[in-house]
Amino acid sequence: MTAIKAAPRRNIETGQTEEEFSTSVKSDLALDQKGQRNLAPLYRSLAPLYDLIFGASLAPGRRAALAALDCRPGERVLEVCVGTGMSLPLYPPQVRVTGIDASREMLARAAARAAARRLSQVEALAQMDAGRLAFADGSFDKVALMFALSGLPDPVRAVSEIRRVCRPGGKIVIVQHFRDGSPLLRLCELLLAPTYWLMRYRADMNLERFLAAAKLDVIETRRTNLFGYATLLTCVNRAPQVHFEPHRAPAPGRQRETGNRPA
């Protein structure tokens, strides 16, 4: 019996299929792969200075993210782009934390921090691409991504992977700066532009377009860090909905086709 392929669903507003819509947004969000590859030497040299540059300045956002995660005893938590592990001491000791990052030098500092502070909650640290997570579906109860989304070569793909490895009903927390029309925040963007350029970070990510492409179910949005420069997104990883076609009785006089045919 020949399988019938369902017609692709289209966005009501744009008329595009889900694949077409995702591709159009990805072209707007994604960084070029060449630029991302060139970051390896940068992070190698930046690793010793990373805590000094991004430590105190981003600390309020990290604390807010951990509060939003609301970790419970026994839960497995994944932190994507863990960097030098500045957030690791903030996790309660009763959880099991796995941190991944693309930079070997950053991970070495994270491992040294975990050892020096005797952080028993840190279960594993691994070098890994955020867009190709080497974990089974639903491996984690909660996932965090802090101040790294705009530096990923394909943010939408990374979030898709995060949703895959987070169990249905689990929590996803993202902290990131998105483009803002406020004169004060625009001034901050201009002042930070050289740093963003150096690290291949995008300061002009649009929140609405990102959420539309990433299909995140956001339950809370709030500002954090100095002047509210960063946005904290608390999301629930809803289980995919299954749609069933209504049963249709065969037309009168016609035999219903099944996998077994009469001899």
Secondary structure, DSSP 8 states (H G I E B T S, - for coil): ---------B-TTT--BHHHHHHHHHHHH---HHHHHTHHHHHHHHHHHHHHHHHHHHHHHHHHHHHHHT--TT-EEEEES-TT-TTGGGS-TTSEEEEEES-HHHHHHHHHHHHHTT-TTEEEEEE--TTS--S-TT-EEEEEEES-GGGSS-HHHHHHHHHHHEEEEEEEEEEE------HHHHHHHHHHHHHHHHTT--S---HHHHHHHHT-EEEEEEEESGGG-EEEEEEE---------------TT-----SS---
